[in-house]
């Protein structure tokens, strides 16, 4: 077996180990893999990074560890999504705050025109208090309350459509219009 094939196989094993450690929230394994030289900006086939995986899982400590190790906060995957968009969609206010503190773009838009604020309203979770918290964190940081997606849908319009009255009130108080 050639050196390239051996290195390629080893690289895939390390990539799987890192992804699994992040998914289960094993900060010790993540720390060890980083120390052993794992590239924190390695991307999967869809362009997703380890930071995106940690952000989707809500592992704040691992997100911090990856950022400290040089993870790119505004890397985008094949859908044009960033770690901030992913954590906003999944409803993790502490991860959203941390990413913002590290300079994540507030009003970037994915390939459909969805911003982190928009994605927090059409969230991927059921807990309304988390949805409200994420919306508040994004607005407090300066997100554009009226930024529409490419179909011209507004965050307020989506909140009203899904009957998220608490979120609609937060958006209105920040100056949102339908």
Secondary structure, DSSP 8 states (H G I E B T S, - for coil): --HHHHHHHHHHHHHHHHHHHHHHT-HHHHHHHHHTT--TT-B-TTS-BHHHHHHHHT-HHHHHHHHHTT--TT---TTS--HHHHHHHHT-HHHHHHHHHTT--SS---TT---HHHHHHT-SSS-HHHHHHHHHHHHHHT--TT---TT---HHHHHHHTT-HHHHHHHHHTT---
